[in-house]
Amino acid sequence: MPTVESEAKVKTKVRFEELLKTHNDLIRERKKLKKKIGKSGEKLSNLEKSMDLRQ
């Protein structure tokens, strides 16, 4: 019997992949911020608050 995915399952899979990509992008951005903070001496919480305001 051929394995055909239902439309709902395909949509769920696509949405999950989008969320995973977004999550990975956010993690990557946070790592960049931590590197910048290490160099500048700024507090992480201040930078995260400013990022939250932009979104």
C-alpha positions as CSV (number, residue, x, y, z in Angstrom):
1,M,0.0,0.0,0.0
2,P,1.5,3.4,-1.0
3,T,2.3,5.8,1.8
4,V,0.4,9.0,1.0
5,E,0.6,11.7,3.6
6,S,-2.6,13.5,4.4
7,E,-2.9,17.2,3.6
8,A,-3.1,18.1,7.3
9,K,0.0,16.1,8.1
10,V,1.9,17.8,5.3
11,K,0.8,21.3,6.5
12,T,1.9,20.3,10.1
13,K,5.2,19.2,8.9
14,V,5.8,22.4,6.9
15,R,4.8,24.5,9.9
16,F,7.1,22.6,12.2
17,E,10.0,23.1,9.8
18,E,9.3,26.9,9.7
19,L,9.2,27.0,13.5
20,L,12.4,25.1,13.7
21,K,14.1,27.4,11.3
22,T,12.9,30.4,13.2
23,H,14.1,28.9,16.5
24,N,17.6,28.2,15.0
25,D,17.8,31.7,13.6
26,L,17.0,33.2,17.0
27,I,19.6,30.9,18.7
28,R,22.2,32.1,16.1
29,E,21.3,35.7,16.8
30,R,21.6,35.2,20.5
31,K,25.1,33.7,20.1
32,K,26.1,36.7,18.0
33,L,24.9,39.0,20.7
34,K,26.8,37.2,23.3
35,K,30.0,37.6,21.3
36,K,29.3,41.3,20.9
37,I,28.6,41.6,24.6
38,G,31.9,39.9,25.5
39,K,33.7,42.6,23.4
40,S,31.7,45.6,24.4
41,G,31.0,44.7,28.1
42,E,27.2,45.5,27.8
43,K,24.7,43.5,29.7
44,L,22.8,40.8,27.9
45,S,19.5,41.7,29.4
46,N,19.6,45.2,28.0
47,L,20.3,44.0,24.5
48,E,17.6,41.3,24.7
49,K,15.1,43.9,25.8
50,S,16.0,46.1,22.9
51,M,15.6,43.1,20.5
52,D,12.1,42.3,22.0
53,L,11.0,45.9,21.4
54,R,11.9,45.6,17.7
55,Q,9.7,42.6,17.2
